[in-house]
C-alpha cells in the first residue's frame, strides 16, 4: 500500500474515532488532510472502498488465530477478538457490519474456523452457519453495546457476552452428537 494511501486510511480511522461513522465524510476527511475530496478518489474509488479498507485494517491484524486449537476455543477467540476490535473504535461495530469486502485476512480466518468445525465433525453447511452466527452475534451485541453507551460495568458486559457465546457454542456442540 502506498504511503499516501496509508495516510488517508489512518486519517479516516482517526476521524471515525473522533467524530463517529455518521460524520465521516470524504469532504471532511479531505479537509483534514488539506486536499480536495476528489484527491481521495485516487486512493479509494468510493467511500465504500475506503470503509472496506478501514474494516480490513482494523480486523486483519486482530484476525490471526492459532493454527492448532480446539474448534470451540477458535470460535470463542474469533468472536471475542472481533468484539474487542469493535469496542476499540467509536462506531466500530457499525463500521464492520457495513463491509462489502472485509479483507483477505478476515476471509482466511472465516474459512479456517469453518475448517476447524468440519474437522471436529460438523457438516460443512452447519459449520458455515455456526461461524456466521457467532460472528454476527459478536457484531450485534457490540452494536447494541456501543449504541446504548451504557454505564453497565465492562466486567458485567463481558460476562453477558461470554454467556451468549457459550449458548452458541453449546448449540454447535449439540449438533456434533446429532
N, C-alpha and C positions, 0 to 999 in steps of 0.2 A: 504494500500500500504506500502511495506517495506521501511525502512529508506534509504537504498542504492538505491532502485528503484526510490524513490523520488529525491534523489540527482542526479541521472542520468537524470531524466526528467528536473529538474531545470537547470542543466548544458546545456542541449540541448536547452532550451528556451533562456538561456543567449547567447549561441553560435549563435542561429538564429538572435538575436538582434544585435550582434556584426558583424557577417560575412555574414548573409543572407542565404536563403534557399539553394542556389546552393553550398555554401561552407560547409554546414552542412553534414558532412560525419561521419560514425561510427568510422572511423580511427582517424579523428581529435577530435571527442568527447572523444574517449578513451584516446588519448594523453593528452587532457586537464584534464582528471580525473586521469591520472597516471596509467592506466591499459592497457591491450591489448584489441583490438577490440573484440576479441572472448568473453571477460568477459561481455561485454554489452548484449550479446545474452542470458545470463542467466536471464536478467531482461525483455528484449524485444526480441521476437523471430525473428524479422526482422526490417529493417529500417522503413518500412511502419507501423508496430505496434508502433514504437516509435513516428512517425509523428502523428498517430491517437491519441496516448496518449497526445501528445502536444496539439492537437486540443481540446480534451476533457478537458484538464487542463485550457486552455485559455477560451473556450466557456462556459463550465459548470457553473462556478461561475457567469458569466455575463448573464446567460440564464434565471434567475428567472424572472417571470412576476407576477404581481398582480393577484390573483385568480379571482377577480370580477372587470372587467373594460370593457368598450365597445370594440368590436372587432377591430375597426379601431385604437384605442389607443394601443391595444395589438400588432397589426401588425406593427404599426409605431415604437413602443418601441423595438420590437424584431429586426427589420431591422436596426434601428439606433444604438442599443446596439451592435449588431454584427459588424457594421462598426467601432464603437469606439474600440472594442477589436482588430480588424484587424489593425487599424491605430496605435495602441499602440505598435505594433511589426513589425520590419523590415520584409518585405515579408509576413506579416500576412495574407493577402488576398490569396496569392498563396498557403500558407500552408493550409488554411481552404478549399480552392477549391479542394485540392487533397485528402481529407479524404476518407477512406473506411468505417469507423465507427466513428461518431462524439462523441459518449459517450451517456450514458443513460439520463443524464440531458438534453442534446440538443434534443434528440428524444422526451422526455416528453414535452418539450416546443413546438416543432413542432406539436405534437398531441393536445396539449392544444389550440394552435392557430386554428387548423382545427376545433376543437370542438366549439370554440367561434364563428367562422364564420357559422358553421352549426346551432348553436343556434340562430343566427341572421337571418336565413332563406336561407343561401347559400347552394345549394346542395353539398353533400359531395365531389363529384368528382371535382366540381369547387372550393370548399374550399381548397382542396389539391393543385390544380394548383395555386390558388391565393397566398397561403403561400409560395409555392416553388418559384413563380415568384418574390415576394417581397424580399425573402432572396437571391435569385440568383441575383437580381438587386443590392442589397447591396454589394454582393461579387464582381460582375463585375465592379461596379462603383469604388469600393475600389482598385481592381486590377489595373484599369486604373490610378487611383489617385496615387498609390504607384509607378507604372511603370514610369509615366511621371515626378515624382519628381518636380512638377510644383511650380512655385513661386506664383501661384494664391492664394490669401489670403484664409485662412481657413474659415473665415466667409462666403465668396462667395461660396466656395466648399460645405459648409454645406447647404447653401440656395439652391444651384442647386440640391444637393442630395435630400433635402426635397421636392423640386418641382417635381422631378421624382417620388418620393414615393407618392406624392399627386395624380399623374396621375394613378398610380396603384390602390390606394385606391378608387379613383373616379370610375374606371372601375369595381371594386368589388361592390361598392355601386350601380352602374348602373345595375348590374346583380341581385340585390335584387328586383328591380321593374319589371324585365322581366319575 
